[in-house]
């Protein structure tokens, strides 16, 4: 019998007020039910927000270093449970165990980084223009944070948002993706075990239209952090923006790897295989476009197809598996629709482009890694985010053309250049319009202590990770202390002696 999971509201594990539930299934074996979860309502959201609002005053007055120490305990518990939760994650979203362990490690790293930031919530001080006066600034918590996360990194991305929010003194209402609610629940169990007080953290399971938008629209939610599609992000921005809420949006990508004629081709090959087909291409930073210099194009494509055809599809728990399933049937259908579009646009399908249904693969939502050549700038498969294992190869004459092609999409998240020429490397760093650029590395691979995010329709300018996210989850309070004993008028024109 499948395990029954609950919401966590005001310090208690509880069912939805509706009594309704939904199933979470293994995309590698759709017959396997991971668990049954509450199909929550707006009433459940209201209760969770009221809980977070009630807990906010005591939590904001808890010294930030103490809040950080709780996050340190979270990291310790996550370390102890790393393999256990990684296996749950693989079962519910499909990527191979080595990747879900990496997902867990990203969360652990984020916990320890957040713990230390509890002692580093620095303000900026500056000298006053007046005598006997001091100018100070402090980071202050905002209030209730609504956290809405996707399924492809069900531990890392929630920790990027929740841990900084908590360390900064905010309370949290968390809606995880309905495809990965078990991993999210394990995270909340750990946070509770570590000692976060009642009401500070709340999780409400359910659909985006009811639970997600219920959080976004709630007048007592002060700050929203969302990762997902650009379409949904635009709706959230419009809805929450009407109430002037602070909003962080980390959205889509159409990332490209450039390989120049002087590149280490074996290294570049490893990079594109990992970037395009790791997580079955289901990353916002996935390599969706491969931009090849004409001098190495044909040789590199031959190398790439040979390696791609040897990738082994299967259950992510098996040590022999290189590529797991897509997350669900709808995702696989959407990916395949882009394969058909590519063929209709005149691109050449070299490999893949179909469902993988041999043997045990028939039990899940597997799709063969797919490569198109003869892709032209402006084709839909070159422009639109596919979110699956589909790679478009574009031939270019020189670096200027490569950068023009790379920049010629509406997204600007991640980018990659393989070259031995240091001058070209720094030109690319300067001219590529993305939030992230890798030199001689793939388009994927965030580090917890560095900012993460992109330009253009990839988001609204905020960054996850690193030091910048702590600015997002705080307000700046400026304090002036005048100890002159008399009225001093700033910004009144005076002559300086």
C-alpha positions as CSV (number, residue, x, y, z in Angstrom):
1,X,0.0,0.0,0.0
2,X,1.3,3.4,-0.9
3,X,2.5,5.7,1.9
4,X,0.2,8.5,2.8
5,X,1.7,12.0,3.1
6,X,0.3,15.1,4.8
7,X,0.5,18.9,4.7
8,X,2.5,20.6,7.6
9,X,0.7,23.7,8.9
10,X,1.2,25.5,12.2
11,X,3.4,22.8,13.6
12,X,1.1,19.8,12.8
13,X,0.9,17.2,10.0
14,X,-2.6,17.4,8.6
15,X,-4.8,16.4,5.7
16,X,-6.3,18.8,3.3
17,X,-9.6,20.4,4.3
18,X,-11.1,18.9,1.2
19,X,-10.1,15.3,2.1
20,X,-9.1,14.8,-1.5
21,X,-5.8,13.4,-2.6
22,X,-3.6,12.8,-5.6
23,X,-1.1,10.0,-6.4
24,X,2.6,10.4,-7.1
25,X,4.0,7.8,-9.5
26,X,7.4,6.6,-10.7
27,X,8.1,7.8,-14.2
28,X,10.4,4.9,-14.9
29,X,7.6,2.5,-13.9
30,X,4.2,4.1,-13.9
31,X,2.6,1.2,-12.1
32,X,4.6,2.1,-9.0
33,X,2.8,4.6,-6.7
34,X,5.3,6.5,-4.5
35,X,2.7,8.0,-2.2
36,X,-0.7,9.7,-1.8
37,X,-0.7,13.4,-1.1
38,X,-3.3,16.0,0.0
39,X,-5.0,17.9,-2.8
40,X,-5.2,21.1,-0.9
41,X,-7.6,24.0,-1.2
42,X,-7.5,27.8,-0.7
43,X,-8.6,27.2,2.9
44,X,-5.5,25.2,3.5
45,X,-3.4,28.0,2.0
46,X,-5.2,30.5,4.3
47,X,-4.4,28.4,7.3
48,X,-0.7,28.1,6.4
49,X,-0.3,31.8,5.8
50,X,-2.0,32.6,9.1
51,X,0.4,30.3,10.8
52,X,3.4,31.9,9.2
53,X,2.1,35.4,9.9
54,X,1.6,34.5,13.6
55,X,5.1,33.0,13.9
56,X,6.8,35.9,12.2
57,X,7.3,38.2,15.1
58,X,9.1,35.7,17.4
59,X,11.1,34.3,14.5
60,X,12.4,37.8,13.3
61,X,13.5,38.5,16.9
62,X,15.5,35.3,17.1
63,X,19.1,36.3,16.6
64,X,20.3,35.6,13.1
65,X,23.2,33.5,14.2
66,X,20.8,31.3,16.1
67,X,18.6,30.9,13.0
68,X,21.8,30.0,11.2
69,X,22.7,27.3,13.7
70,X,19.3,25.6,13.1
71,X,20.2,25.5,9.4
72,X,23.6,24.0,10.3
73,X,21.7,21.2,12.0
74,X,19.5,20.9,8.9
75,X,22.7,20.3,6.8
76,X,23.9,17.7,9.3
77,X,20.6,15.8,9.1
78,X,20.6,16.0,5.3
79,X,24.1,14.6,5.2
80,X,23.0,11.6,7.3
81,X,19.9,11.0,5.1
82,X,21.5,11.8,1.7
83,X,21.3,8.4,0.1
84,X,17.9,7.6,1.5
85,X,16.3,10.7,0.1
86,X,18.3,10.6,-3.2
87,X,16.7,7.2,-3.9
88,X,13.2,8.6,-3.2
89,X,14.0,11.5,-5.5
90,X,15.1,9.2,-8.3
91,X,11.9,7.1,-7.9
92,X,9.6,10.1,-8.1
93,X,11.3,12.2,-10.9
94,X,13.5,9.8,-12.7
95,X,17.0,11.2,-13.0
96,X,19.9,8.8,-12.2
97,X,21.0,8.3,-8.7
98,X,24.4,10.0,-9.1
99,X,22.4,13.2,-10.1
100,X,19.9,13.0,-7.2
101,X,22.9,12.5,-4.8
102,X,24.2,15.7,-6.4
103,X,20.9,17.4,-5.9
104,X,21.1,16.4,-2.2
105,X,24.7,17.7,-2.0
106,X,23.6,21.0,-3.4
107,X,21.0,21.3,-0.7
108,X,23.6,20.3,2.0
109,X,26.1,22.9,0.7
110,X,23.3,25.5,0.7
111,X,22.4,24.7,4.3
112,X,26.0,25.2,5.5
113,X,26.4,28.4,3.5
114,X,23.1,29.7,4.9
115,X,24.2,28.8,8.4
116,X,27.3,31.0,8.1
117,X,25.3,33.9,6.5
118,X,23.5,34.1,9.8
119,X,26.6,35.8,11.1
120,X,27.2,37.8,7.9
121,X,23.9,39.7,7.3
122,X,26.0,42.9,6.8
123,X,24.7,46.3,6.3
124,X,26.6,49.2,4.8
125,X,27.7,52.2,6.9
126,X,28.9,55.5,5.5
127,X,30.2,58.8,7.0
128,X,27.7,61.5,7.6
129,X,27.9,64.8,5.9
130,X,27.2,66.4,9.2
131,X,29.3,66.5,12.4
132,X,28.4,64.3,15.4
133,X,26.2,62.1,13.4
134,X,26.4,58.4,12.2
135,X,24.8,56.7,9.3
136,X,24.1,53.0,9.5
137,X,22.1,50.4,7.6
138,X,20.7,47.0,8.5
139,X,19.1,44.0,6.7
140,X,15.6,43.4,8.0
141,X,13.2,40.5,7.3
142,X,10.2,41.1,5.1
143,X,7.5,38.9,6.4
144,X,5.8,35.8,5.0
145,X,7.6,34.2,2.0
146,X,5.7,32.2,-0.6
147,X,8.0,29.5,-2.1
148,X,6.9,27.7,-5.3
149,X,9.3,25.2,-6.9
150,X,9.6,22.9,-9.9
151,X,10.1,19.1,-10.0
152,X,13.5,18.8,-11.8
153,X,15.6,19.8,-8.7
154,X,13.2,18.9,-5.9
155,X,15.8,19.4,-3.1
156,X,18.3,21.9,-4.4
157,X,15.9,24.6,-5.6
158,X,13.7,24.6,-2.5
159,X,16.8,24.9,-0.4
160,X,18.1,27.8,-2.5
161,X,14.9,29.7,-1.5
162,X,13.8,28.4,1.9
163,X,17.2,28.5,3.7
164,X,18.0,32.1,2.9
165,X,14.4,33.1,3.6
166,X,14.6,31.5,7.1
167,X,18.1,32.8,8.0
168,X,17.0,36.3,7.1
169,X,14.1,36.0,9.6
170,X,11.1,35.4,7.3
171,X,8.6,32.7,7.7
172,X,7.6,30.4,4.8
173,X,4.7,28.8,3.0
174,X,6.0,26.2,0.6
175,X,4.2,24.7,-2.4
176,X,6.4,22.0,-4.1
177,X,5.8,20.6,-7.5
178,X,3.1,17.9,-7.7
179,X,5.5,15.6,-9.5
180,X,8.0,15.6,-6.6
181,X,6.1,16.1,-3.3
182,X,7.8,13.2,-1.4
183,X,11.3,14.8,-1.6
184,X,9.8,18.2,-0.5
185,X,8.1,16.5,2.5
186,X,11.4,14.9,3.5
187,X,13.0,18.4,3.5
188,X,10.3,19.8,5.8
189,X,10.7,16.8,8.1
190,X,14.4,17.6,8.4
191,X,13.7,21.3,9.0
192,X,11.3,20.5,11.8
193,X,13.7,17.9,13.3
194,X,16.4,20.6,13.3
195,X,14.3,22.8,15.6
196,X,12.5,25.4,13.5
197,X,9.7,26.7,15.7
198,X,6.0,26.0,15.1
199,X,4.5,28.0,12.3
200,X,7.8,29.2,10.8
201,X,7.8,26.6,8.0
202,X,4.6,25.3,6.3
203,X,4.1,23.0,3.3
204,X,0.9,22.8,1.3
205,X,0.6,20.2,-1.4
206,X,-1.6,20.6,-4.5
207,X,-2.0,22.1,-7.9
208,X,-0.6,25.4,-9.1
209,X,-3.9,26.9,-10.0
210,X,-5.3,26.5,-6.5
211,X,-2.4,26.3,-4.1
212,X,0.2,28.2,-6.1
213,X,-2.0,31.0,-7.1
214,X,-3.6,31.0,-3.6
215,X,-0.2,31.8,-2.2
216,X,0.6,34.4,-4.9
217,X,-2.7,36.2,-4.4
218,X,-2.8,36.1,-0.6
219,X,-2.6,39.6,0.9
220,X,-0.5,38.4,3.9
221,X,2.2,36.9,1.7
222,X,4.9,39.6,1.3
223,X,7.5,38.0,-1.0
224,X,7.2,35.4,-3.7
225,X,10.0,33.2,-5.1
226,X,9.1,31.1,-8.1
227,X,11.0,28.8,-10.4
228,X,9.2,27.4,-13.5
229,X,8.1,28.3,-17.0
230,X,8.2,31.8,-18.4
231,X,4.5,31.7,-19.1
232,X,3.5,31.0,-15.5
233,X,6.2,33.4,-14.3
234,X,4.6,36.2,-16.3
235,X,1.2,35.4,-14.7
236,X,2.7,35.5,-11.2
237,X,4.5,38.7,-11.9
238,X,1.3,40.4,-13.1
239,X,-0.8,39.0,-10.2
240,X,1.6,39.7,-7.4
241,X,2.8,42.9,-8.9
242,X,-0.6,44.5,-8.4
243,X,0.0,44.3,-4.7
244,X,3.6,45.5,-5.0
245,X,5.0,42.3,-3.6
246,X,8.7,41.5,-4.0
247,X,9.0,38.8,-6.6
248,X,11.9,36.6,-7.8
249,X,11.3,34.7,-11.0
250,X,13.8,32.1,-12.3
251,X,12.3,30.9,-15.6
252,X,13.3,29.3,-18.9
253,X,16.4,28.9,-20.9
254,X,17.6,28.1,-24.4
255,X,21.2,27.6,-23.7
256,X,24.0,27.1,-26.2
257,X,27.5,25.6,-26.2
258,X,30.0,27.1,-28.7
259,X,32.8,24.9,-29.9
260,X,35.6,26.7,-31.8
261,X,38.1,25.1,-34.2
262,X,40.9,25.3,-31.6
263,X,38.9,23.6,-28.8
264,X,39.8,20.3,-27.0
265,X,37.2,18.3,-28.9
266,X,37.1,15.4,-26.5
267,X,36.5,17.8,-23.6
268,X,33.8,19.6,-25.6
269,X,32.2,16.3,-26.4
270,X,32.0,15.3,-22.8
271,X,30.5,18.7,-22.0
272,X,27.7,18.6,-24.6
273,X,26.7,15.0,-23.7
274,X,26.4,16.0,-20.1
275,X,24.8,19.4,-20.8
276,X,22.2,18.1,-23.4
277,X,21.3,14.7,-21.9
278,X,22.0,14.9,-18.2
279,X,18.6,15.0,-16.3
280,X,17.2,13.8,-19.6
281,X,17.6,17.4,-20.8
282,X,15.1,18.6,-18.2
283,X,17.1,21.5,-16.8
284,X,16.6,25.2,-17.3
285,X,20.4,25.3,-18.0
286,X,20.4,22.3,-20.3
287,X,22.4,22.6,-23.5
288,X,19.7,22.8,-26.1
289,X,21.8,24.3,-28.9
290,X,25.3,23.3,-30.1
291,X,27.1,26.0,-32.1
292,X,30.0,24.4,-34.1
293,X,32.7,26.1,-36.1
294,X,32.6,25.0,-39.7
295,X,36.1,23.5,-39.6
296,X,35.3,20.9,-37.0
297,X,31.5,20.6,-37.5
298,X,31.4,17.3,-39.4
299,X,34.0,15.5,-37.4
300,X,32.4,16.7,-34.1
301,X,28.9,15.7,-35.2
302,X,30.2,12.2,-36.0
303,X,31.8,11.9,-32.6
304,X,28.7,13.2,-30.9
305,X,26.3,10.8,-32.7
306,X,28.5,7.8,-31.9
307,X,28.6,8.6,-28.2
308,X,24.9,9.5,-28.0
309,X,23.9,6.2,-29.5
310,X,25.8,4.4,-26.7
311,X,23.9,6.2,-23.9
312,X,21.9,3.6,-21.9
313,X,18.3,4.5,-21.0
314,X,16.7,3.0,-17.9
315,X,15.6,3.2,-14.3
316,X,17.7,5.8,-12.6
317,X,18.3,3.5,-9.6
318,X,20.2,1.1,-11.9
319,X,24.0,1.7,-12.0
320,X,24.1,0.9,-15.7
321,X,21.7,3.8,-16.6
322,X,23.0,7.0,-18.2
323,X,19.6,8.6,-19.0
324,X,16.4,8.3,-17.1
325,X,12.8,8.9,-18.1
326,X,11.0,12.1,-18.8
327,X,8.9,13.1,-15.8
328,X,5.5,12.2,-17.1
329,X,3.5,11.3,-20.2
330,X,2.6,14.9,-21.0
331,X,6.3,15.9,-20.9
332,X,7.2,13.2,-23.3
333,X,4.4,14.1,-25.7
334,X,5.6,17.7,-25.6
335,X,9.2,16.8,-26.4
336,X,8.1,14.6,-29.3
337,X,6.0,17.4,-30.7
338,X,9.2,19.4,-31.1
339,X,10.8,16.5,-32.9
340,X,8.0,16.7,-35.5
341,X,8.3,20.4,-35.7
342,X,12.1,20.1,-36.4
343,X,11.5,17.7,-39.2
344,X,8.8,19.9,-40.7
345,X,11.1,22.9,-40.5
346,X,13.7,21.1,-42.6
347,X,16.3,20.2,-40.0
348,X,18.0,16.8,-40.4
349,X,17.2,14.2,-37.7
350,X,20.4,12.3,-37.1
351,X,19.5,10.1,-34.1
352,X,16.7,9.6,-31.6
353,X,13.4,11.4,-32.2
354,X,11.2,8.6,-30.8
355,X,9.9,6.9,-27.7
356,X,12.0,4.3,-26.1
357,X,9.8,1.3,-25.4
358,X,12.0,-1.8,-25.4
359,X,11.7,-4.2,-22.5
360,X,11.2,-2.5,-19.2
361,X,11.4,0.9,-20.9
362,X,7.7,0.3,-21.9
363,X,6.7,0.8,-18.2
364,X,7.8,4.4,-18.2
365,X,8.1,7.7,-20.1
366,X,11.4,7.3,-21.9
367,X,12.5,9.3,-24.9
368,X,15.6,8.7,-27.0
369,X,18.3,11.4,-26.9
370,X,17.8,13.4,-30.1
371,X,20.1,15.3,-32.4
372,X,19.2,17.6,-35.3
373,X,21.7,19.1,-37.7
374,X,21.1,21.7,-40.5
375,X,19.4,23.8,-37.9
376,X,19.0,27.5,-39.0
377,X,18.7,30.5,-36.8
378,X,15.0,31.3,-36.3
379,X,13.7,27.7,-36.4
380,X,11.4,26.9,-33.5
381,X,13.6,24.1,-32.3
382,X,16.4,26.6,-32.2
383,X,14.4,29.3,-30.5
384,X,11.9,27.7,-28.0
385,X,12.6,25.8,-24.8
386,X,11.9,22.1,-25.3
387,X,12.9,20.8,-21.8
388,X,13.9,17.4,-23.0
389,X,16.8,15.5,-24.6
390,X,16.7,17.4,-28.0
391,X,19.9,19.1,-29.3
392,X,20.0,21.5,-32.3
393,X,23.3,21.8,-34.1
394,X,24.1,25.1,-35.9
395,X,27.2,25.6,-38.1
396,X,29.0,29.0,-37.9
397,X,32.0,30.6,-39.6
398,X,33.6,32.6,-36.7
399,X,33.2,33.6,-33.1
400,X,31.2,36.8,-33.9
401,X,28.6,34.8,-35.7
402,X,28.6,32.2,-32.9
403,X,27.9,34.9,-30.3
404,X,25.2,36.4,-32.5
405,X,23.5,33.0,-32.8
406,X,23.8,32.4,-29.0
407,X,22.3,35.7,-28.2
408,X,19.5,35.5,-30.8
409,X,16.9,34.0,-28.5
410,X,14.5,35.5,-25.9
411,X,16.3,33.8,-23.0
412,X,19.6,34.5,-21.4
413,X,20.4,32.0,-18.7
414,X,23.5,29.9,-19.3
415,X,26.2,29.7,-22.0
416,X,29.4,27.8,-22.8
417,X,32.5,28.3,-25.0
418,X,35.2,25.8,-25.7
419,X,38.4,27.4,-27.0
420,X,42.1,27.5,-26.2
421,X,42.3,31.2,-27.2
422,X,42.2,33.3,-24.0
423,X,41.4,36.5,-26.0
424,X,38.3,34.8,-27.5
425,X,37.3,33.6,-24.1
426,X,37.3,37.0,-22.6
427,X,35.5,38.5,-25.7
428,X,32.8,35.9,-25.1
429,X,32.5,36.7,-21.4
430,X,32.0,40.3,-22.3
431,X,29.6,39.9,-25.3
432,X,27.4,36.9,-24.4
433,X,24.1,38.2,-23.0
434,X,23.5,35.5,-20.3
435,X,23.6,35.4,-16.5
436,X,26.1,32.5,-16.6
437,X,29.0,31.8,-18.9
438,X,31.3,28.8,-18.7
439,X,34.6,28.6,-20.4
440,X,35.6,25.0,-21.3
441,X,32.8,23.6,-19.3
442,X,29.2,22.6,-20.0
443,X,26.2,24.9,-19.5
444,X,25.2,23.1,-16.3
445,X,26.8,23.0,-12.9
446,X,25.7,25.7,-10.3
447,X,27.7,26.2,-7.1
448,X,25.8,27.2,-3.9
449,X,28.0,30.2,-3.0
450,X,27.6,31.9,-6.4
451,X,24.5,33.8,-7.8
452,X,22.3,31.9,-10.2
453,X,19.9,33.4,-12.7
454,X,19.7,35.0,-16.1
455,X,18.8,37.9,-18.4
456,X,15.9,38.7,-20.7
457,X,12.9,36.3,-20.4
458,X,14.9,34.0,-18.1
459,X,13.7,36.0,-15.1
460,X,13.1,39.4,-13.6
461,X,16.7,40.3,-12.6
462,X,16.9,38.7,-9.2
463,X,19.4,35.9,-8.5
464,X,19.2,32.7,-6.4
465,X,22.2,31.5,-4.5
466,X,25.3,33.2,-3.3
467,X,25.2,36.5,-1.5
468,X,22.5,38.2,-3.7
469,X,19.6,36.1,-2.5
470,X,20.1,37.4,1.0
471,X,19.5,40.9,-0.4
472,X,16.3,39.6,-2.0
473,X,14.9,38.2,1.2
474,X,15.6,41.4,3.3
475,X,14.6,45.0,3.4
476,X,17.3,47.6,4.0
477,X,16.7,49.9,6.9
478,X,18.8,53.1,7.1
479,X,19.4,54.6,10.5
480,X,20.7,58.1,11.3
481,X,22.0,58.8,14.8
482,X,22.5,62.4,15.6
483,X,24.4,63.0,18.9
484,X,25.1,66.7,18.3
485,X,22.5,67.9,20.7
486,X,21.1,70.4,18.2
487,X,18.9,70.4,15.0
488,X,21.1,69.7,12.0
489,X,19.4,70.1,8.6
490,X,20.6,67.7,6.0
491,X,20.3,68.7,2.3
492,X,20.0,72.4,3.3
493,X,22.5,74.4,1.3
494,X,25.4,75.5,3.5
495,X,28.8,76.8,2.9
496,X,31.5,74.5,4.0
497,X,34.3,76.1,6.0
